[in-house]
Structure formats: C-alpha cells, structure tokens
C-alpha cells in the first residue's frame, strides 16, 4: 500500500480533505504494512420453507442430537435426526422406505453386504471410531487377574469365563443390534480360527453356547442397558459389553457402584466407524456441507469430549488422546461378507442358543377397545405369530422353545391361556436359517385364532391383571428357572376397576425379589395414564412404549427386541 498522499489529487478532494483528512489518514495509516484477509462470511441462512435434512440414525447416536443446532449455525443445513433400531433402520434403507436424506449407523457392514443396500447408499463418509469393549467391574477384573499388564484376553477366554460364571454381562440383542451381533461374531471367528473366509458351516456351536451362558441382561438399546446394568451391577452382572464410548461414558457418569475395566480382545475387535450415508441424490450438496462440518476440528473435538468417540482424523485424535485409553484401537476383526452366515447366526441365536423366552402379554379387552383399536391389537398379535416375513418380522416372531401366555382383562382378568412353540430338530454343525416345522406353524396359527376371538367389553382392571401375570411368572420361574421371563402390559385407558395404583405398588413391593427382577414393559395407547405407566416402568425395571403415534405392531416389534 502507498501511504503517501498523491500530489496530483483533484481540487474537490483537497476541499473535502479539510473535513475528512484526519479520519481518512488515520484509517490509511492503520492499514500500512498489513495484508489482513476479509472476515469470513456468515453461514448461509436456510430458506424459511427449506425441507429439513432428515437423517435416519441408529439409537446409539442419540447423544449427538445437539449437532442439529451446531450444524445449522455452521452450515445453514437444517439437520433433523430420527432414531431407530439397527435392524429396523437397515430394513428401511434396504426397502427404500427410510424417508430420509441420509442415514447414520454405528456400523453399516450388514447393510452394505447386501447388493440392494449398496444401490441405496449413494455416498458414505466415516465420521468417528469406537471399538467394542468388554467392560468388567474393576474388583472382579483384579480378582481374576484381568488387570495385569501382560494379560491378553481373547474372545475364547471370554466365552470360557462366561461358561464358568466369572463373566456375567449385559449386551444388546445380537439379533437386532450391531454391537451384540459383532461381539457374537468375535466369538465365532475366534473359535473357528478364521475371519474373512468364515462361512455358516464353520460356526462352532459349542463356543456360542458357552459365551451366551453369561448373558444375563438383554435389551435393544444402549440407554436401557446402561440403566439396567447400573441397577444390577455387582448382583446380577459384572460386565457391560458395548462400544468403548459407552464404557467410558458410564465410568465418567458417577452412577456405577464401581468403574469398569475396559478389555480389548487380543485377537481383534470390531470397530464402529459410524458411516454417514447419502440416500437421496438430490440432497448431495447439503450432505457434503454436513460431512465437511462433521469431519472438521470443532465437531471432531466435540464428539470426542462429549460422546467419548475417537476422531476419524489422526491430527485431531492426537489432541484429545488424554480422554481415551491408548491401547483402545487394536487389530480390526474383519467382517465376513457371507450373508448366509449373518442370517444363519441370527436365526440360530433366536431359536437355539439364547435362553428361551417365557412371557405374558396382558391384553386390554375393555369396551373402549372396540372397533379400530381391537383390529390394531389383533394385527399386533398376528405380527408376532408369524404373518410378517420381512427382516424385522422374522426377528420379532415367536421363537422355538418359547412359552407365551395371553392374559386378557376387562373389569377383571380372565381366560389365561398358554402357548408353547416346539424346539427344532438338532443341528450337528454350523448355522442356517430353517423353515418353520409343521408343529410350529400350528402353534402360530392357534395364537392368531385366539386373537381373532377376543371380545371387547367392560371396564379396565389393569393393575389386577399385571399382578396376576407376575404371580404366574413367579410360579413358572420356580419350575423352569432356565427361561428368560418378562411381562408386557397393554392398555388404552385409565384403570377403572380392581387395585388402584397405590395398591399395586404396595403389593408389588411385597412380592419375592425373584419376581421383582422380571421386567414389565408397558404399552401406552389411547387415553392411558402416561405418568402412571412411566412410574410403573421405573418400579418394575421395564420401559414404556408409546403406541399413540406409531402402529401397535411396530411397538410390539420393539418390545420383542428387549426380550
């Protein structure tokens, strides 16, 4: 810049200069010797009528919801999350019914192993990392020598410890969640001595059975499992198997009886890389803006500090390495591309390997259920009785060896009936999906016929019906302790007969501890008392499922994932 005034300046400039010269000279001299860039432009403002950039995200990502506001401020893109289970979300993408511009999963290996999934996903970018970790209560980890610097636990060691009763754990349902499925795959790969070449025929069935002996708290999402683990740590379970981010977040929460010692299986772990996937080609420009922000320093640092997930960019990871264990990232366990293996393993888990399910469905048949509500209830029972052959439908169907009681109620509970699904023929080696036997098909048909015959009349004795169901489950558990028990309570209205809420709470507290360990899942429908059901869910170790804005059969599907 030339900081001297020009001698040949026009006459009017000299005249104006008498007034403006001091100000202009000060500004000019202030800029001498500098070459400052202009201030960055503000982020673009979204059009008032711009549609939201909807992202179908798996439930493990609920803790990133603050990114909606952060992305909007930084890019102008109106990010909007919609959360769902892994298998439910995978099926939505595969069938083209995601109704979203993008999807964000913890891991998309199962989705992208399907040619249809590859076609649906237009672009993908990995955003962050979190390996699956075996988090053991520190006292037990020390007791068994698992904290020694030279100790190297393998997945086979984990299966052996579970068989011996030293490893009792909570984990998400392997049939519906990525972390549960990948942990099971780790056991399978270790026992088979293979990884990428592993096929359905190679599966060591005994290793799966050994590992699942330690499975004590099932569930469909990490939030629910973390709550249950916190409640039963040191009594029912000593281990939480989940992503590293959940183990670290629980340790930092102050809610645990004691912290968890993270163990990274020596022969390999499966790492969630959280791919952000474009589904709608017409939203590519917005997608690229969001990806650029998510991979930028600010978002990567926020994700590490707030959610304990590792940055995908090494230079950012180096800045936050104090937050996470250095030994966290181990050898990556390859994912077998054999879809028959994945589908067969899920089917075998549901129908053969896990503890068989015993549950009572408490069904409101009061007068207010007449009409459309009755049809929805029948549809939901048909759903679990095998009329839906979709991916999630197969997972939600009544499984081999399962016992289910249907307990209808109106002004009083009545007509309790039991159905038992037979076991399948034994399999010598490997895993594979099997067609339903004729005996199983007959049981499923009987369940559907029973639902069709339900009649709606009378009042609503919800608490009497649930209490009776719990008493029935207690008797069954005494006779058959190897089953996994639960109660599902459904109502569309306020309690109008029998026990009141306070009566139920008093009588429930007097039940033996064993039966109070049976979760009760409450379905909110119609005019049911939401506050009362949430209070009861906390009391009974269950959860409330809201069927007022969703189809009832989709709610039943979610409940099945918790059983």
VOGU-3710 file (C-alpha; in Angstrom, 3 decimals, decimal comma):
1> xxxxxxxxxx> 0,000/0,000/0,000  1,264/3,538/-0,856  0,920/5,527/2,395  1,736/8,968/0,930  -0,991/11,386/-0,331  -0,949/11,974/-4,094  0,273/15,412/-5,299  -1,994/15,406/-8,327  -5,228/14,782/-6,455  -8,250/16,631/-7,892
11> xxxxxxxxxx> -9,336/20,002/-6,474  -12,561/18,651/-4,874  -10,606/16,068/-2,967  -8,442/18,778/-1,408  -11,594/20,647/-0,425  -13,243/17,609/1,081  -9,999/16,761/2,759  -10,316/19,732/5,051  -13,097/17,819/6,774  -12,278/14,152/6,132
21> xxxxxxxxxx> -8,495/14,149/6,017  -7,868/13,387/9,687  -10,251/10,394/9,617  -9,063/9,039/6,249  -5,409/9,471/7,112  -5,906/7,600/10,390  -7,611/4,697/8,627  -4,986/4,584/5,878  -2,065/4,636/8,253  -3,700/1,952/10,426
31> xxxxxxxxxx> -3,581/-0,369/7,411  0,024/0,388/6,446  2,165/-2,718/6,291  -0,793/-5,138/6,814  -2,455/-7,578/4,464  -5,375/-8,818/6,572  -7,897/-11,188/4,986  -11,526/-10,114/4,957  -13,683/-11,519/7,775  -15,268/-14,890/6,937
41> xxxxxxxxxx> -18,765/-14,661/5,526  -21,583/-15,655/7,874  -23,031/-19,136/7,313  -25,809/-19,234/4,755  -29,264/-18,763/6,162  -31,650/-21,593/5,259  -34,721/-20,695/3,296  -37,773/-20,459/5,519  -39,503/-23,186/3,510  -36,409/-25,413/3,043
51> xxxxxxxxxx> -37,191/-29,034/3,975  -35,161/-30,454/6,856  -32,203/-32,660/6,027  -33,583/-35,731/7,798  -31,094/-38,335/8,989  -32,178/-41,852/9,946  -29,803/-42,666/12,806  -29,413/-45,767/14,955  -30,383/-45,374/18,597  -26,737/-45,493/19,741
61> xxxxxxxxxx> -26,383/-41,979/18,333  -28,997/-40,253/20,476  -26,235/-38,410/22,293  -25,270/-36,492/19,138  -28,610/-34,698/18,869  -27,022/-31,318/19,830  -25,381/-31,463/16,400  -28,705/-30,354/14,902  -28,216/-26,833/16,215  -24,442/-26,878/15,696
71> xxxxxxxxxx> -24,749/-27,885/12,025  -27,464/-25,293/11,415  -25,321/-22,466/12,806  -22,214/-23,558/10,913  -23,668/-24,541/7,539  -27,262/-23,408/7,317  -28,419/-27,012/6,804  -31,492/-27,885/8,893  -30,295/-31,249/10,173  -33,048/-33,370/11,766
81> xxxxxxxxxx> -32,390/-36,758/13,396  -34,867/-39,624/13,508  -33,709/-42,549/15,620  -34,420/-46,256/15,260  -33,030/-49,701/15,989  -30,257/-51,156/13,837  -32,290/-53,854/12,098  -35,360/-51,657/11,741  -33,268/-48,889/10,174  -31,384/-51,336/7,957
91> xxxxxxxxxx> -34,650/-52,728/6,645  -35,971/-49,211/5,981  -32,922/-48,406/3,840  -32,986/-51,741/2,007  -36,657/-51,370/1,087  -36,361/-47,703/0,077  -38,674/-46,643/2,934  -36,180/-44,693/5,015  -37,913/-41,377/4,204  -34,638/-39,622/4,932
101> xxxxxxxxxx> -31,961/-37,754/3,014  -29,190/-39,650/4,799  -28,567/-42,459/7,255  -26,049/-42,616/10,087  -25,330/-46,023/11,582  -22,748/-47,193/14,090  -21,732/-49,798/11,554  -23,137/-50,471/8,071  -21,335/-53,715/7,265  -24,515/-55,769/7,363
111> xxxxxxxxxx> -26,370/-53,218/5,223  -23,597/-52,904/2,647  -23,103/-56,674/2,401  -26,436/-56,628/0,555  -26,392/-55,541/-3,133  -29,650/-53,690/-2,530  -28,009/-51,749/0,285  -25,073/-50,850/-1,960  -27,524/-49,473/-4,508  -29,419/-47,367/-1,947
121> xxxxxxxxxx> -26,306/-45,719/-0,491  -25,012/-43,042/-2,893  -22,052/-41,815/-0,806  -20,626/-42,602/2,602  -18,064/-40,985/4,891  -16,740/-42,445/8,140  -17,052/-39,882/10,922  -15,619/-41,371/14,150  -14,481/-44,619/15,751  -15,400/-46,744/18,754
131> xxxxxxxxxx> -14,311/-50,375/19,228  -16,415/-52,975/21,030  -15,067/-53,418/24,550  -15,622/-55,922/27,366  -16,065/-53,658/30,390  -15,591/-55,638/33,620  -16,179/-54,307/37,134  -12,729/-53,402/38,459  -12,912/-55,611/41,553  -13,716/-58,724/39,509
141> xxxxxxxxxx> -11,157/-57,824/36,850  -8,491/-57,680/39,575  -9,822/-60,838/41,224  -9,419/-62,876/38,046  -6,084/-61,344/37,047  -7,511/-59,448/34,089  -5,863/-56,149/35,013  -2,266/-57,409/34,817  -0,180/-55,508/32,229  0,763/-58,706/30,392
151> xxxxxxxxxx> -2,763/-60,186/30,369  -4,287/-60,659/26,921  -7,920/-61,776/26,898  -9,202/-63,411/23,715  -12,812/-63,955/22,702  -12,303/-67,632/23,559  -11,192/-66,595/27,048  -14,355/-64,519/27,328  -16,512/-67,495/26,314  -14,726/-69,754/28,823
161> xxxxxxxxxx> -15,162/-67,174/31,594  -18,876/-66,844/30,776  -19,306/-70,616/30,893  -17,585/-70,739/34,292  -19,763/-67,936/35,692  -16,917/-65,407/36,011  -18,284/-63,176/33,234  -21,942/-62,202/33,616  -22,938/-59,454/31,262  -25,433/-57,071/29,754
171> xxxxxxxxxx> -25,352/-56,726/25,991  -27,712/-55,537/23,264  -29,748/-58,202/21,486  -27,448/-59,741/18,822  -30,448/-60,199/16,528  -31,336/-56,501/16,461  -28,219/-54,507/17,322  -24,788/-54,148/15,817  -22,723/-54,337/18,995  -24,379/-57,548/20,181
181> xxxxxxxxxx> -24,058/-59,164/16,774  -20,392/-58,185/16,338  -19,493/-59,497/19,799  -21,061/-62,822/18,846  -19,141/-62,736/15,573  -15,936/-62,226/17,561  -16,601/-65,427/19,488  -17,440/-67,281/16,268  -14,333/-66,041/14,459  -12,050/-66,901/17,378
191> xxxxxxxxxx> -13,497/-70,401/17,747  -13,392/-71,057/14,001  -9,818/-69,847/13,585  -10,968/-67,796/10,588  -12,207/-64,319/9,827  -12,793/-63,268/6,239  -13,186/-66,823/4,942  -15,586/-67,806/7,725  -18,796/-69,375/6,453  -22,039/-70,504/8,063
201> xxxxxxxxxx> -20,811/-74,109/8,015  -17,686/-73,192/10,042  -19,523/-71,940/13,120  -18,518/-73,672/16,351  -21,866/-74,101/18,053  -20,368/-75,010/21,428  -18,430/-71,719/21,616  -21,637/-69,739/21,112  -23,441/-71,747/23,777  -20,561/-71,191/26,228
211> xxxxxxxxxx> -20,446/-67,438/25,631  -24,201/-66,985/25,998  -24,219/-68,662/29,423  -23,070/-65,303/30,781  -25,858/-63,306/29,080  -27,996/-62,026/31,965  -29,493/-58,683/30,894  -30,889/-58,396/27,352  -32,165/-55,236/25,721  -32,417/-53,447/22,409
221> xxxxxxxxxx> -30,585/-50,171/23,029  -27,595/-48,984/24,994  -29,505/-46,411/27,051  -31,848/-49,030/28,507  -28,989/-51,494/29,035  -26,856/-48,897/30,801  -29,727/-48,189/33,198  -30,231/-51,892/33,886  -26,523/-52,529/34,300  -26,237/-49,656/36,778
231> xxxxxxxxxx> -29,128/-51,147/38,756  -27,786/-54,716/38,851  -24,001/-54,240/38,838  -22,442/-56,461/41,478  -25,513/-58,636/41,941  -26,794/-59,936/38,628  -23,946/-58,822/36,341  -20,317/-57,730/36,496  -19,730/-56,866/32,826  -21,086/-54,489/30,202
241> xxxxxxxxxx> -20,196/-55,362/26,594  -20,657/-52,369/24,350  -18,808/-49,727/22,389  -15,857/-48,133/24,133  -17,725/-44,825/24,152  -20,436/-46,274/26,398  -17,932/-47,858/28,790  -16,010/-44,587/29,122  -19,184/-42,509/29,471  -20,501/-44,785/32,222
251> xxxxxxxxxx> -17,188/-44,549/34,051  -17,379/-40,757/33,882  -21,051/-40,608/34,923  -20,537/-41,363/38,619  -23,588/-43,668/38,540  -21,775/-47,011/38,769  -21,074/-48,842/42,016  -17,531/-49,207/40,730  -15,811/-48,324/37,485  -15,388/-50,718/34,592
261> xxxxxxxxxx> -12,018/-52,017/33,445  -12,023/-51,988/29,600  -10,705/-55,165/27,952  -9,964/-55,195/24,228  -9,969/-58,827/22,966  -6,451/-59,586/21,831  -7,092/-61,314/18,509  -9,239/-58,476/17,243  -12,178/-56,187/17,845  -14,949/-54,857/15,676
271> xxxxxxxxxx> -14,841/-51,078/15,478  -17,864/-48,942/14,766  -16,818/-46,335/12,196  -20,157/-44,506/12,085  -20,621/-44,056/8,326  -22,720/-41,045/7,334  -24,537/-42,209/4,185  -26,300/-40,214/1,468  -29,599/-41,781/0,389  -31,181/-39,019/-1,724
281> xxxxxxxxxx> -29,062/-37,926/-4,671  -30,901/-34,598/-4,855  -29,557/-33,631/-1,402  -25,892/-34,181/-2,274  -24,863/-30,538/-1,814  -26,304/-30,407/1,718  -24,787/-33,794/2,513  -21,320/-32,586/1,545  -21,682/-29,493/3,722  -22,679/-31,605/6,726
291> xxxxxxxxxx> -19,836/-34,083/6,155  -17,295/-31,268/5,889  -18,506/-29,880/9,209  -18,634/-33,276/10,974  -15,041/-34,004/9,942  -13,826/-30,538/10,903  -11,825/-29,764/14,028  -14,721/-28,314/16,039  -17,148/-31,210/15,530  -14,482/-33,914/15,860
301> xxxxxxxxxx> -13,275/-32,424/19,136  -16,825/-32,041/20,445  -17,663/-35,656/19,574  -14,569/-36,891/21,403  -15,131/-34,821/24,532  -18,905/-35,169/24,796  -19,508/-38,699/23,482  -16,100/-40,381/24,038  -15,834/-41,466/20,399  -12,445/-41,333/18,702
311> xxxxxxxxxx> -11,918/-38,722/15,962  -11,544/-40,155/12,463  -8,773/-37,650/11,745  -5,448/-38,592/13,407  -4,351/-34,992/13,954  -7,495/-34,278/15,996  -7,214/-37,625/17,808  -3,727/-36,601/18,970  -5,178/-33,517/20,662  -7,715/-35,497/22,727
321> xxxxxxxxxx> -5,709/-38,655/23,394  -5,917/-37,960/27,141  -9,642/-38,854/27,054  -9,361/-42,491/25,972  -7,088/-45,459/26,661  -4,095/-45,616/24,355  -4,447/-49,367/23,838  -8,014/-48,926/22,619  -7,515/-49,369/18,908  -6,443/-52,973/18,358
331> xxxxxxxxxx> -6,382/-55,234/15,329  -9,651/-54,906/13,422  -11,672/-58,109/13,236  -12,724/-58,486/9,578  -16,405/-58,850/8,789  -17,294/-61,949/6,793  -19,209/-60,988/3,617  -21,177/-64,259/3,777  -24,811/-63,179/4,237  -25,814/-66,789/4,915
341> xxxxxxxxxx> -23,500/-66,680/7,934  -25,058/-63,468/9,284  -28,657/-64,565/8,720  -27,991/-68,083/9,971  -26,256/-66,818/13,094  -29,165/-64,506/13,926  -31,700/-67,298/13,387  -29,671/-69,755/15,453  -29,279/-67,219/18,263  -33,022/-66,569/18,402
351> xxxxxxxxxx> -34,214/-70,147/18,093  -31,468/-72,264/19,654  -28,720/-70,586/21,651  -30,174/-67,867/23,846  -32,142/-68,673/26,973  -35,695/-69,442/25,802  -38,306/-66,753/26,372  -41,277/-67,043/28,708  -43,571/-64,030/28,698  -47,101/-62,972/29,500
361> xxxxxxxxxx> -48,922/-60,486/27,288  -51,535/-58,652/29,353  -54,225/-57,572/26,859  -56,819/-54,866/27,414  -60,208/-56,111/26,157  -62,332/-53,395/27,784  -65,239/-51,782/25,952  -63,136/-48,834/24,791  -61,071/-51,263/22,701  -63,950/-51,999/20,359
371> xxxxxxxxxx> -63,504/-51,117/16,698  -60,199/-49,902/15,257  -58,251/-50,466/18,474  -59,340/-54,098/18,564  -58,133/-54,508/14,973  -54,763/-52,994/15,852  -54,365/-55,355/18,794  -55,198/-58,371/16,635  -52,781/-57,171/13,961  -50,007/-56,878/16,554
381> xxxxxxxxxx> -50,582/-60,416/17,818  -50,645/-61,680/14,234  -47,325/-59,913/13,755  -45,544/-61,863/16,481  -47,333/-65,015/15,334  -45,529/-65,094/12,025  -47,545/-63,286/9,339  -44,717/-60,822/8,553  -41,798/-62,278/6,579  -39,756/-59,068/6,461
391> xxxxxxxxxx> -36,347/-58,838/8,130  -37,737/-57,308/11,325  -40,822/-59,513/11,148  -38,711/-62,668/11,220  -36,811/-61,336/14,221  -39,999/-60,453/16,136  -41,747/-63,784/15,537  -42,293/-66,249/18,372  -39,184/-68,415/18,539  -38,531/-72,091/19,045
401> xxxxxxxxxx> -38,858/-73,262/22,684  -40,785/-70,100/23,581  -43,659/-70,098/26,049  -46,181/-67,293/25,843  -49,255/-66,619/27,951  -52,061/-64,326/26,822  -53,866/-62,733/29,762  -56,929/-60,739/28,679  -58,664/-58,410/31,114  -61,584/-56,037/31,282
411> xxxxxxxxxx> -63,321/-55,385/34,607  -61,223/-58,302/35,890  -58,526/-60,573/34,433  -59,858/-63,762/32,863  -59,093/-66,651/30,500  -55,311/-67,026/30,844  -54,056/-69,316/28,070  -50,586/-70,711/27,324  -48,924/-71,498/24,004  -45,593/-73,314/23,665
421> xxxxxxxxxx> -43,503/-73,335/20,495  -41,664/-76,646/19,990  -37,900/-76,913/19,604  -36,381/-77,501/16,180  -34,559/-80,653/15,137  -30,959/-80,661/16,431  -28,190/-79,427/14,107  -24,748/-81,051/14,201  -22,591/-78,270/12,771  -22,765/-74,702/11,577
431> xxxxxxxxxx> -25,783/-72,421/11,411  -28,506/-71,911/8,838  -31,969/-70,447/8,601  -34,582/-73,182/8,856  -38,174/-73,246/7,710  -40,809/-73,466/10,451  -41,811/-77,008/11,269  -45,445/-78,050/10,847  -45,753/-78,211/14,633  -44,559/-74,615/14,985
441> xxxxxxxxxx> -46,889/-73,446/12,234  -49,829/-74,988/14,106  -48,920/-73,148/17,318  -48,599/-69,836/15,463  -51,995/-70,416/13,840  -53,522/-71,150/17,264  -52,192/-67,826/18,584  -53,700/-65,956/15,639  -57,052/-67,717/16,048  -57,128/-66,880/19,744
451> xxxxxxxxxx> -56,568/-63,193/18,956  -59,371/-63,203/16,394  -61,822/-64,455/19,029  -61,155/-61,678/21,573  -64,274/-59,737/22,592  -64,200/-56,173/23,898  -66,471/-55,162/26,803  -66,407/-53,993/30,420  -64,012/-51,842/32,444  -60,242/-51,715/32,905
461> xxxxxxxxxx> -58,581/-53,690/35,732  -55,027/-53,158/34,541  -53,208/-53,494/37,847  -55,052/-56,669/38,866  -54,124/-58,235/35,524  -50,446/-57,289/35,730  -50,206/-58,510/39,333  -51,777/-61,833/38,343  -49,350/-62,151/35,424  -46,381/-61,581/37,730
471> xxxxxxxxxx> -47,631/-64,237/40,125  -47,919/-66,636/37,180  -44,375/-65,811/36,069  -43,108/-66,442/39,615  -44,642/-69,934/39,654  -43,204/-70,676/36,223  -39,747/-69,436/37,165  -39,712/-71,730/40,198  -40,483/-74,692/37,941  -38,390/-73,642/34,922
481> xxxxxxxxxx> -35,508/-71,368/36,024  -33,696/-71,596/32,693  -36,122/-69,296/30,885  -35,935/-65,542/30,374  -39,103/-64,008/31,853  -40,958/-60,779/31,132  -44,445/-59,257/31,177  -45,921/-56,963/28,517  -48,884/-54,861/29,678  -51,141/-53,191/27,152
491> xxxxxxxxxx> -53,971/-50,749/27,904  -55,803/-47,957/26,120  -57,312/-46,232/29,142  -57,236/-45,332/32,819  -57,533/-48,075/35,429  -61,203/-48,231/36,463  -61,557/-51,485/38,429  -59,711/-53,579/40,987  -56,424/-52,422/42,508  -55,547/-48,754/42,366
501> xxxxxxxxxx> -52,030/-47,574/41,569  -51,055/-47,272/45,233  -52,463/-50,741/45,954  -50,415/-52,226/43,142  -47,210/-50,524/44,305  -47,752/-51,841/47,834  -48,500/-55,397/46,673  -45,636/-55,341/44,179  -43,158/-54,376/46,896  -44,269/-57,435/48,878
511> xxxxxxxxxx> -43,502/-59,860/46,035  -40,377/-62,044/46,306  -37,195/-60,473/44,957  -37,048/-63,021/42,120  -40,313/-61,864/40,607  -39,409/-58,200/41,093  -36,461/-58,894/38,811  -38,857/-59,707/35,952  -39,204/-56,590/33,755  -42,655/-55,294/32,901
521> xxxxxxxxxx> -42,941/-53,448/29,585  -45,862/-51,023/29,423  -47,568/-50,068/26,164  -49,106/-46,591/26,169  -52,134/-46,399/23,897  -55,296/-44,316/23,622  -56,126/-42,475/26,846  -53,835/-44,473/29,128  -52,207/-42,593/32,007  -48,696/-41,799/30,755
531> xxxxxxxxxx> -47,344/-40,546/34,083  -48,557/-43,648/35,927  -47,075/-46,025/33,349  -43,687/-44,265/33,442  -43,684/-44,536/37,224  -44,521/-48,233/36,978  -41,832/-48,838/34,362  -39,225/-47,433/36,742  -40,621/-49,542/39,584  -40,716/-52,790/37,591
541> xxxxxxxxxx> -37,428/-52,450/35,702  -39,145/-52,163/32,331  -39,856/-49,452/29,826  -42,802/-47,523/28,390  -43,503/-47,873/24,660  -45,687/-45,177/23,129  -48,173/-46,546/20,587  -50,172/-43,331/20,197  -48,228/-42,100/17,174  -46,986/-45,429/15,816
551> xxxxxxxxxx> -48,643/-48,617/14,731  -49,103/-51,071/17,550  -47,367/-53,875/15,687  -44,221/-51,740/15,322  -44,259/-51,198/19,100  -44,599/-54,954/19,663  -41,558/-55,390/17,413  -39,538/-53,063/19,660  -40,663/-54,941/22,745  -39,605/-58,252/21,232
561> xxx> -36,099/-56,852/20,799  -35,944/-56,343/24,593  -36,960/-59,902/25,417
//
